[in-house]
Amino acid sequence: MYNSYSRPSCDLANNLADVIQTVKEHDHVLICHDGKEEVVMINAEDFAAYTEYLHTRYILKELEKAEKEAADPNTKWLTREEFFNIAEA
């Protein structure tokens, strides 16, 4: 389970080094503005893993759509020549 920690938004300007240290000590830091959670700070390594996860989800979703389209008998398939003629137009 992730370890959340909340900080007010004014800490970003006034105590950035302290906020960064808090991110290192906790899994993420929720930044609050007017008492409402607005954004989340995570370390760069976790952000890279998250973006890779999102990219993988996107690719899998697109592959699923392509597989459904390929299985449809009404799908029109282009030859390589037709495809490249369309792409050049």
DSSP file (Angstrom, degrees, kcal/mol; ACC not computed):
  #  RESIDUE AA STRUCTURE BP1 BP2  ACC     N-H-->O    O-->H-N    N-H-->O    O-->H-N    TCO  KAPPA ALPHA  PHI   PSI    X-CA   Y-CA   Z-CA
    1    1 A M              0   0    0      0, 0.0     2,-0.1     0, 0.0     0, 0.0   0.000 360.0 360.0 360.0 142.1    0.0    0.0    0.0
    2    2 A Y        -     0   0    0      1,-0.1     2,-0.8    25,-0.0    24,-0.0  -0.407 360.0-131.0 -74.6 150.5    1.2    3.5   -0.8
    3    3 A N        -     0   0    0     -2,-0.1    25,-1.1     2,-0.0    24,-1.0  -0.878  27.5-159.6-104.1 101.7    2.2    5.8    2.0
    4    4 A S  E     -a   28   0A   0     -2,-0.8     2,-0.3    23,-0.1    25,-0.2  -0.500  12.2-178.3 -85.1 151.3    0.4    9.2    1.3
    5    5 A Y  E     -a   29   0A   0     23,-0.6    25,-3.0    -2,-0.2     2,-0.3  -0.974  14.1-145.3-147.2 134.2    1.5   12.5    2.8
    6    6 A S  E     +a   30   0A   0     -2,-0.3    25,-0.2    23,-0.2    23,-0.0  -0.810  17.0 176.5-107.4 143.6   -0.2   15.9    2.3
    7    7 A R  E     -a   31   0A   0     23,-2.6    25,-3.1    -2,-0.3     2,-0.1  -0.986  33.3-108.8-138.4 147.3    1.4   19.3    2.0
    8    8 A P  E >   -a   32   0A   0      0, 0.0     3,-1.6     0, 0.0     4,-0.4  -0.461  30.6-117.7 -73.1 152.1   -0.1   22.8    1.4
    9    9 A S  T >> S+     0   0    0     23,-2.7     3,-1.6     1,-0.3     4,-0.6   0.797 110.6  68.0 -62.1 -29.1    0.7   24.3   -2.0
   10   10 A C  H 3> S+     0   0    0      1,-0.3     4,-2.4    22,-0.2     3,-0.4   0.767  87.3  69.6 -63.6 -22.1    2.5   27.2   -0.4
   11   11 A D  H <> S+     0   0    0     -3,-1.6     4,-2.5     1,-0.2     8,-0.3   0.784  87.2  66.2 -64.1 -25.9    5.2   24.7    0.6
   12   12 A L  H <4 S+     0   0    0     -3,-1.6     4,-0.3    -4,-0.4    -1,-0.2   0.917 112.6  30.5 -62.5 -41.6    6.2   24.4   -3.0
   13   13 A A  H  < S+     0   0    0     -4,-0.6     3,-0.3    -3,-0.4    -2,-0.2   0.877 129.7  37.1 -82.6 -39.5    7.4   27.9   -3.2
   14   14 A N  H  < S+     0   0    0     -4,-2.4    -3,-0.2     1,-0.2    -2,-0.2   0.788 132.9  17.3 -87.7 -29.1    8.5   28.3    0.4
   15   15 A N     X  +     0   0    0     -4,-2.5     4,-2.3    -5,-0.3     3,-0.4  -0.242  68.3 147.6-141.1  47.6   10.0   24.9    1.3
   16   16 A L  H  > S+     0   0    0     -4,-0.3     4,-2.8    -3,-0.3     5,-0.2   0.891  75.9  52.9 -56.9 -43.6   10.7   23.1   -2.0
   17   17 A A  H  > S+     0   0    0      1,-0.2     4,-2.0     2,-0.2    -1,-0.2   0.892 110.5  48.7 -60.1 -39.0   13.8   21.2   -0.7
   18   18 A D  H  > S+     0   0    0     -3,-0.4     4,-2.1     2,-0.2    -1,-0.2   0.887 110.5  50.6 -67.4 -39.4   11.7   20.0    2.3
   19   19 A V  H  X S+     0   0    0     -4,-2.3     4,-2.2    -8,-0.3    -2,-0.2   0.922 109.6  51.0 -64.4 -43.2    8.9   18.9   -0.1
   20   20 A I  H  X S+     0   0    0     -4,-2.8     4,-1.9     1,-0.2    -2,-0.2   0.910 109.7  50.1 -60.5 -42.2   11.4   17.0   -2.2
   21   21 A Q  H  X S+     0   0    0     -4,-2.0     4,-1.8     1,-0.2    -1,-0.2   0.888 108.0  53.7 -62.8 -38.4   12.7   15.3    0.8
   22   22 A T  H  X S+     0   0    0     -4,-2.1     4,-1.9     1,-0.2    -2,-0.2   0.894 106.1  52.6 -63.3 -39.5    9.2   14.3    1.8
   23   23 A V  H  < S+     0   0    0     -4,-2.2    20,-0.2     1,-0.2    -1,-0.2   0.907 109.3  50.2 -61.1 -41.2    8.7   12.8   -1.6
   24   24 A K  H  < S+     0   0    0     -4,-1.9    -1,-0.2     1,-0.2    -2,-0.2   0.850 114.1  44.4 -65.2 -34.1   11.8   10.7   -1.1
   25   25 A E  H  < S+     0   0    0     -4,-1.8     2,-0.3    -5,-0.1    -1,-0.2   0.725 119.1  41.5 -84.3 -23.0   10.6    9.6    2.4
   26   26 A H  S  < S-     0   0    0     -4,-1.9   -22,-0.1    -5,-0.2     3,-0.1  -0.762  86.6-114.3-120.1 165.9    7.1    8.8    1.3
   27   27 A D  S    S-     0   0    0    -24,-1.0    16,-0.5    -2,-0.3     2,-0.3   0.848  93.7 -15.1 -70.9 -33.2    5.7    7.1   -1.8
   28   28 A H  E     -a    4   0A   0    -25,-1.1   -23,-0.6    14,-0.1     2,-0.5  -0.977  60.4-132.2-162.4 161.7    4.0   10.3   -3.0
   29   29 A V  E     -aB   5  41A   0     12,-2.4    12,-3.0    -2,-0.3     2,-0.5  -0.988  14.5-144.0-125.5 126.8    2.9   13.7   -1.7
   30   30 A L  E     -aB   6  40A   0    -25,-3.0   -23,-2.6    -2,-0.5     2,-0.6  -0.787  15.2-146.7 -87.6 125.6   -0.5   15.1   -2.2
   31   31 A I  E     -aB   7  39A   0      8,-3.0     7,-3.1    -2,-0.5     8,-1.5  -0.841  15.8-158.2 -97.0 124.1   -0.3   18.9   -2.7
   32   32 A C  E     -aB   8  37A   0    -25,-3.1   -23,-2.7    -2,-0.6     2,-0.4  -0.789  11.6-169.8-106.1 144.0   -3.4   20.7   -1.3
   33   33 A H  E >  S- B   0  36A   0      3,-2.8     3,-1.6    -2,-0.3    -2,-0.0  -0.992  79.2  -8.2-132.9 125.4   -4.7   24.1   -2.3
   34   34 A D  T 3  S-     0   0    0     -2,-0.4    -1,-0.1     1,-0.3     3,-0.1   0.870 131.4 -56.0  54.3  39.5   -7.5   25.7   -0.2
   35   35 A G  T 3  S+     0   0    0      1,-0.2     2,-0.4    -3,-0.0    -1,-0.3   0.505 117.0 111.5  77.1   4.5   -7.8   22.5    1.8
   36   36 A K  E <  S-B   33   0A   0     -3,-1.6    -3,-2.8    -5,-0.0     2,-0.3  -0.934  73.9-117.1-115.5 131.9   -8.4   20.4   -1.4
   37   37 A E  E     +B   32   0A   0     -2,-0.4    -5,-0.3    -5,-0.2     3,-0.1  -0.508  42.9 163.4 -66.0 125.2   -6.0   17.9   -2.8
   38   38 A E  E     +     0   0A   0     -7,-3.1     2,-0.3     1,-0.3    -6,-0.2   0.785  52.9   7.7-114.0 -44.8   -5.0   19.2   -6.3
   39   39 A V  E     -B   31   0A   0     -8,-1.5    -8,-3.0     2,-0.0     2,-0.4  -0.891  58.7-132.8-139.7 166.7   -1.9   17.4   -7.5
   40   40 A V  E     -B   30   0A   0     -2,-0.3     2,-0.5   -10,-0.2   -10,-0.2  -0.982  11.1-153.5-124.4 134.2    0.4   14.5   -6.6
   41   41 A M  E     +B   29   0A   0    -12,-3.0   -12,-2.4    -2,-0.4     2,-0.3  -0.927  20.7 170.6-105.5 131.0    4.2   14.6   -6.5
   42   42 A I        -     0   0    0     -2,-0.5   -14,-0.1   -14,-0.2   -18,-0.1  -0.898  38.7 -92.5-130.5 163.1    6.0   11.3   -7.1
   43   43 A N     >  -     0   0    0    -16,-0.5     4,-2.2    -2,-0.3     3,-0.2  -0.347  39.1-108.9 -74.8 161.9    9.7   10.6   -7.6
   44   44 A A  H  > S+     0   0    0      1,-0.2     4,-2.4     2,-0.2     5,-0.2   0.839 116.9  55.0 -61.3 -36.4   11.0   10.4  -11.2
   45   45 A E  H  > S+     0   0    0      2,-0.2     4,-2.0     1,-0.2    -1,-0.2   0.920 110.1  45.7 -64.6 -44.0   11.5    6.6  -11.1
   46   46 A D  H  > S+     0   0    0      1,-0.2     4,-2.4     2,-0.2    -2,-0.2   0.874 111.5  53.5 -66.1 -36.6    7.9    6.0  -10.1
   47   47 A F  H  X S+     0   0    0     -4,-2.2     4,-2.7     2,-0.2     5,-0.2   0.913 108.0  50.0 -63.9 -42.1    6.8    8.5  -12.8
   48   48 A A  H  X S+     0   0    0     -4,-2.4     4,-2.1     1,-0.2    -2,-0.2   0.915 111.9  47.8 -61.9 -43.3    8.8    6.6  -15.4
   49   49 A A  H  X S+     0   0    0     -4,-2.0     4,-2.3     2,-0.2    -1,-0.2   0.894 112.0  50.5 -64.6 -39.3    7.2    3.3  -14.3
   50   50 A Y  H  X S+     0   0    0     -4,-2.4     4,-2.5     2,-0.2    -2,-0.2   0.924 110.4  47.9 -65.2 -45.0    3.7    4.9  -14.4
   51   51 A T  H  X S+     0   0    0     -4,-2.7     4,-2.4     2,-0.2    -1,-0.2   0.872 111.4  51.3 -66.1 -35.5    4.1    6.3  -17.9
   52   52 A E  H  X S+     0   0    0     -4,-2.1     4,-2.6    -5,-0.2    -1,-0.2   0.918 109.8  50.5 -64.3 -42.2    5.4    2.9  -19.1
   53   53 A Y  H  X S+     0   0    0     -4,-2.3     4,-2.5     2,-0.2    -2,-0.2   0.926 111.4  47.5 -59.5 -46.1    2.3    1.3  -17.5
   54   54 A L  H  X S+     0   0    0     -4,-2.5     4,-2.3     1,-0.2    -2,-0.2   0.898 111.8  50.5 -63.7 -40.3    0.0    3.8  -19.3
   55   55 A H  H  X S+     0   0    0     -4,-2.4     4,-2.6     2,-0.2    -1,-0.2   0.922 110.4  49.5 -62.8 -43.9    1.8    3.3  -22.6
   56   56 A T  H  X S+     0   0    0     -4,-2.6     4,-2.6     1,-0.2     5,-0.2   0.918 110.5  50.3 -61.9 -43.8    1.5   -0.5  -22.3
   57   57 A R  H  X S+     0   0    0     -4,-2.5     4,-2.2     1,-0.2    -1,-0.2   0.916 111.0  49.6 -59.9 -43.0   -2.2   -0.2  -21.5
   58   58 A Y  H  X S+     0   0    0     -4,-2.3     4,-2.4     2,-0.2    -2,-0.2   0.933 111.5  47.9 -62.1 -46.9   -2.7    2.0  -24.5
   59   59 A I  H  X S+     0   0    0     -4,-2.6     4,-2.6     1,-0.2    -2,-0.2   0.926 112.2  49.2 -61.0 -45.6   -0.9   -0.4  -26.8
   60   60 A L  H  X S+     0   0    0     -4,-2.6     4,-2.1     1,-0.2    -1,-0.2   0.887 111.0  50.3 -62.8 -38.9   -2.9   -3.4  -25.5
   61   61 A K  H  X S+     0   0    0     -4,-2.2     4,-2.0    -5,-0.2    -1,-0.2   0.915 112.0  47.1 -64.8 -43.2   -6.2   -1.5  -26.0
   62   62 A E  H  X S+     0   0    0     -4,-2.4     4,-2.4     2,-0.2    -2,-0.2   0.880 111.1  51.6 -67.1 -38.2   -5.2   -0.6  -29.6
   63   63 A L  H  X S+     0   0    0     -4,-2.6     4,-2.7     2,-0.2    -1,-0.2   0.894 107.9  52.7 -64.3 -38.9   -4.2   -4.2  -30.3
   64   64 A E  H  X S+     0   0    0     -4,-2.1     4,-2.0     2,-0.2    -2,-0.2   0.917 110.1  47.6 -62.4 -43.3   -7.5   -5.4  -29.0
   65   65 A K  H  X S+     0   0    0     -4,-2.0     4,-2.4     1,-0.2    -2,-0.2   0.913 112.4  49.8 -63.2 -41.5   -9.3   -3.0  -31.3
   66   66 A A  H  X S+     0   0    0     -4,-2.4     4,-2.7     1,-0.2    -2,-0.2   0.894 108.9  51.9 -65.2 -40.0   -7.2   -4.1  -34.2
   67   67 A E  H  X S+     0   0    0     -4,-2.7     4,-1.8     2,-0.2    -1,-0.2   0.906 110.6  48.3 -63.2 -41.3   -7.8   -7.8  -33.5
   68   68 A K  H  X S+     0   0    0     -4,-2.0     4,-0.9     2,-0.2    -2,-0.2   0.922 113.3  47.5 -63.6 -43.7  -11.6   -7.2  -33.5
   69   69 A E  H >< S+     0   0    0     -4,-2.4     3,-0.6     1,-0.2     6,-0.2   0.901 111.3  50.6 -64.8 -40.3  -11.4   -5.3  -36.7
   70   70 A A  H 3< S+     0   0    0     -4,-2.7    -1,-0.2     1,-0.2    -2,-0.2   0.836 108.3  53.0 -66.6 -32.3   -9.2   -8.0  -38.3
   71   71 A A  H 3< S+     0   0    0     -4,-1.8    -1,-0.2    -5,-0.2    -2,-0.2   0.686  86.3  99.2 -77.0 -17.5  -11.7  -10.7  -37.3
   72   72 A D    X<  -     0   0    0     -4,-0.9     3,-1.8    -3,-0.6    -4,-0.0  -0.568  69.0-147.1 -72.8 122.9  -14.6   -8.9  -38.9
   73   73 A P  T 3  S+     0   0    0      0, 0.0    -1,-0.2     0, 0.0    -4,-0.0   0.699  96.4  61.6 -65.6 -16.3  -15.3  -10.4  -42.3
   74   74 A N  T 3  S+     0   0    0      2,-0.1     2,-0.3    -5,-0.1    -4,-0.1   0.462  75.1 118.8 -87.6  -0.9  -16.4   -7.0  -43.6
   75   75 A T    <   -     0   0    0     -3,-1.8     2,-0.5    -6,-0.2    -5,-0.0  -0.489  61.5-138.1 -67.7 128.9  -12.9   -5.5  -43.0
   76   76 A K        -     0   0    0     -2,-0.3     2,-0.4     0, 0.0    -2,-0.1  -0.790  15.4-153.4 -90.9 126.3  -11.4   -4.3  -46.2
   77   77 A W        -     0   0    0     -2,-0.5     2,-0.3    -7,-0.0    -7,-0.0  -0.834   5.4-146.0-100.7 135.0   -7.7   -5.1  -46.5
   78   78 A L        -     0   0    0     -2,-0.4     2,-0.1     1,-0.1     3,-0.0  -0.732  14.9-122.5 -96.5 147.0   -5.4   -3.0  -48.6
   79   79 A T     >  -     0   0    0     -2,-0.3     4,-2.6     1,-0.1     5,-0.2  -0.385  33.9-104.4 -74.2 166.5   -2.5   -4.3  -50.6
   80   80 A R  H  > S+     0   0    0      1,-0.2     4,-2.5     2,-0.2     5,-0.2   0.910 123.9  50.6 -58.3 -42.6    0.9   -2.9  -49.8
   81   81 A E  H  > S+     0   0    0      2,-0.2     4,-2.2     1,-0.2    -1,-0.2   0.917 110.2  48.6 -64.0 -43.9    0.7   -0.9  -53.0
   82   82 A E  H  > S+     0   0    0      2,-0.2     4,-2.2     1,-0.2     5,-0.2   0.919 111.7  50.6 -61.9 -43.4   -2.8    0.5  -52.2
   83   83 A F  H  X S+     0   0    0     -4,-2.6     4,-2.6     1,-0.2    -2,-0.2   0.943 112.8  44.0 -60.4 -48.8   -1.7    1.5  -48.7
   84   84 A F  H  X S+     0   0    0     -4,-2.5     4,-1.7     1,-0.2    -1,-0.2   0.824 111.0  54.4 -71.9 -29.2    1.4    3.3  -49.9
   85   85 A N  H  X S+     0   0    0     -4,-2.2     4,-0.9    -5,-0.2    -1,-0.2   0.897 112.4  44.4 -66.3 -38.9   -0.5    5.1  -52.7
   86   86 A I  H  < S+     0   0    0     -4,-2.2     3,-0.4     1,-0.2    -2,-0.2   0.905 112.2  52.5 -68.6 -42.5   -3.0    6.3  -50.2
   87   87 A A  H  < S+     0   0    0     -4,-2.6    -2,-0.2     1,-0.2    -1,-0.2   0.825 109.5  49.1 -65.1 -31.7   -0.3    7.3  -47.8
   88   88 A E  H  <        0   0    0     -4,-1.7    -1,-0.2     1,-0.2    -2,-0.2   0.723 360.0 360.0 -79.9 -22.2    1.5    9.4  -50.4
   89   89 A A     <        0   0    0     -4,-0.9    -1,-0.2    -3,-0.4    -2,-0.1   0.481 360.0 360.0 -68.2 360.0   -1.6   11.2  -51.5
